[in-house]
Amino acid sequence: MRHVVPVLTVLGVIVAIWYAAAIGMNARWERDQAARAGETITWAEIVPRTMSQERPILPAPHQVGAGLWDGIAGQAVTSRRSLVWHGWVTLSATLAGFGVGTAAGMLLAVGIVHSRVMDQSVMPWAVASQTVPILAIAPMVIVVLASLGVKGLLPKAVISAWLSFFPVLVGMVAGLRSPDGMQLDLMRSWNASPSHVFWRLRLPSSLPWLFASLKVAIAAALVGTIVGELPAGATQGLGARLLSGSYYGQTVQIWAALFTAAILAAALVMLLGAVERLTLRRMGLAR
């Protein structure tokens, strides 16, 4: 209970600030409408009206909640208006990109740890790859692949993999290098081969770092997928909902899609956390 109260307190403060901001930002529209009609409007009339505007500048929390409920439970999952359907489209590209990015990051990390040449050549390029804004890369990737006849899930997965491989690479390199000199000397004294050192010492030691980096990577992969849905004028996915909402001024739709993406990211991170606890517990690395 003592852990729940602070969380609820912070949540309550955020909701209160959100409502106050919604009233303040949406009040101007109500004043303008009243002025055009030659009427005067008081705060007692402004407040309830700002809570029920069709296209508010900042939707109130209950409006976003209603948009979420309608998009998730109020539509058939096969409907183009269903956030579940759009979420699945985004999730499929996210998982594909996350899988490719994770595999690439792990393979590069193993090569960097065991090869000084790769350490000095690949690692700087990997760092440099993350300095280019993803908003600049995404349109280029989509246009190039579209010219080759590749559309749909693959372009978004490529962008997702681009963002997700780097956290895995950095975390895996740190984890593989975490055994100290005494542990490595002990393995050498047992005449262990490099493969035994890797499988019996380096890889198990790297798992806490790996899972921490995977949580960052899965969130980055989701962001990459949504960014990949924006420049193509996509009609499927959460990015498409954001795009269509911005085109038609449907701010409630935009916020509902944003919260759906946040819920999806939180669920993926929680799932990885559960896998982490189970794996480390079975290996005796956690209680």
N, C-alpha and C positions, 0 to 999 in steps of 0.2 A: 504494500500500500504506500509506503514511504517513497517508492520509486515512481509510482503512478501520479501522485499529487503534483510534483514539479513539472512533469510532462504535460498534464492537463492544464496547469497554470500557464505555462508558456503558450500552449495551444489556444487557451482562452484569450490571452493578450494579443496573439496574432490575429485571431478572428475579430476582436474588438477594433484593432487598428485597421483591419481590412474593411469592416463595415463603415468606419469613420471616413476612410479614404474613398469608398464608393459613394457615400453621400456627398462629400465635397466635390468629387470629380464629375458626378452626374447632375449636380444641382444647377449648373450653368444652363444646361439644356432646358430644364424646367422653367428657369427664369426667362430665357429667351422665348419660349413658347407662350408664357403668360404675357410677356411684353408685346408680342405680336397680336395677341388677342385683346390687348388693352386692359388687362386685369392685373391685380396685385396678388402676390402669393406669399404666404408666410412659411416659416420653417416647419410648422406643424403639418402643412400640406406638402412641402417639398420632400420631407423624409420618406413618407410612404410611397410617393411617386418614384423617387430614385431607386427604390427597392424592386420596382416592377417594370422598369423600362424594357422595351423589346430589344433595343440595340444599345445597351449602356456602354460608356467609355470603359468603365471598370465594373464588371458584374459583381453583385454581392455573393457572399458564400452560398446562400441558399439557392441562388440562381444557378451557380456552377454545380451544386449538388443535384439539382433537378435535371440539369443537362446531362450529367453523368448517369443518373438513374435512367433517363429516357434512352440514352445511347447504349447502355449496357443491358438493362432489363426490359426496356419498353419497345425494343425492336427485335425482329427475328434475326438470329445470328447470321443468316444468309443475306440479309438486307444490306444495301450499300450505305444505309444510314446507321448501321450498327457499329458501335465502337469495338465490339468483340470481333467483328469481321475485319475491320481495319487494323485492330491490334494484332490479329493473327498474321495478316500480311506483313506487318512490320516485324513481328517476332520471328517469322520464318527467315527473313533476310538477315536479321540480327544474329540468329543462331548459326546460320551458314557462315557469315563473316567472322563471327567469334571463333568458330571451329578452325577456320583457315588461319586467322590471326594467331590463335593460341598455338597451333602446330608450327607455324613459321617462327614465332617467338621462341618456343622451346628448342627447336632445331638450331636456330642461330645462337642461342645461349650456350648450348652444348659445344658448338664449334668454337665460340669465343673463349670459353673456359679452357678448352684443350688445345687451342692453336693461338700462338702469339700473333701470327700474321693476321688472322681474322679479328683478333682483339684490336689491333691497330688500324685495320682497314674497314671492317664492317661496322664497328660500333660508332665511329664518327658519322658515317653516312646514316645510320639509324637515328642518331640524335638530330641530324640535319633534316631528316624527312619529317620530323614533327614540328619544325619551325615554319613550314609552309601552311598557311591557313586552309583548313579543310573546305571552306566556302569557295576558295579559288580552285581547288583540285576537283571537287565534285562535278561541276559542269564539264570540265575537260574529260574526265573519265566517262561520263554519260554520253557525251557527244562522240567521242572516239569509238566506244563500244557500239553505239547505235549505228555508226557508219559501217561497222562490221556486221551488222545484223543481230547484235546481241542486245536484248532488251529484257525488261522484267526484273527478276530477282537478282541476277548475277551482277549488274552494275552496282546495285545497292550493297550487295555482299562485299564487293571489292572495296568500296569506301569504308564499310564497317570494319573489314579486316585491316585496312590501313591505320585506323585509329586504335584498334585493339591489340595489335602485335607488340607495340612498344612497351606498354606496362608489363606484359608477360616477359618480354626480353629482359628488361631491367631487373624485375623481381627474380627471375630464374637465374640470371648471372650472379646476383647477390646471394641467392640461396645455395647455388653450387659452390660458391667460394666461401661459404660460411664455416666449413670444418677447419679447425685450427691446425697448426703445424704438428702438435703432439698426436692428434688423431691420424693425420696422414702418415707420420713416422711409424705409428703403431701398425698401420696397414702394410707399410713397406717391410716392417720387420717380420710380418707374417707371409712375406713374399706374394702379396696380392697383386694380381694383374691390374692394368688400368680399368678394364671392364668391371672387375670386382670392386675396385675403389668407387667407381661410378654408381653401380647398382646397390652396393651395400652401405656406402657412406654418403657420397655427395647427393644422390637423388633423395634419399629419406630426409637428409638435413635441409634440403631445399623446399620441402613441401609447405611449411608455414609461410615462406616468402611467396611461393607459387600461388597458394590460395588467396593471399592478400592481393596479389597483382591481378588474379582472375576476377576478383570483385570489381576492381577499377576497370578492367578491360571490358567486362560485360556491359557496364554502364556506358563506356565510351563507344562500344559497338552499337548500342541502341541509338546514341546521338548520331553516329555516322549514318545509320540507316535512315533516320528521319531527315538529315541533311541531304542525303541522296535522293529522297523523294521530292524535295522542294524545287530544284531547278528544272526538272523534267516535265513539270505540269502534270504530275501523276494524279490518277483518279483513285488509287488504292493506297491504303496505309494511313497512319496517323499524320505523317507529313502532308498528305493530300487533304486531310481534314483541316489542318492548320492553314494550308494554302487557300482552300475554298472559303474558309471562314474569313480570312483577311480580304479576299476579293469582294465578298458581299457584306462585309461589316458585321458578321455574326460573331461578336466577341464571346458570347456564351459558348458557342461551338469551339472556338479557339481554346478557351480555358478548360473546357471539358476534355479536349484532346490532350492538352498539356498534362492534366491530372491523370489521365489514362496512361500516358507515357511514364509518368512518375511512379504510378502504382505498378506498372509492368517492370520497371527497373528495380523497384524495391523487392518485388517478388523474386526476380532472378537473383539478386544479391542474397536474399534470405535462403533461397534454394542452394546456392553455392556455400553459404555458411553452414547449412545442415550437412552437406556432403563433406565439408572440411572437418566438422566435429566428428562425424562418423569415421572418416579415414584416419585422422590423427589418433582417435581413441583406440581403433583397432591396431594401430602401429605402436601404441604405448607412448605416444608423444603428447597426449593430453588426457586430462581426467574426464 
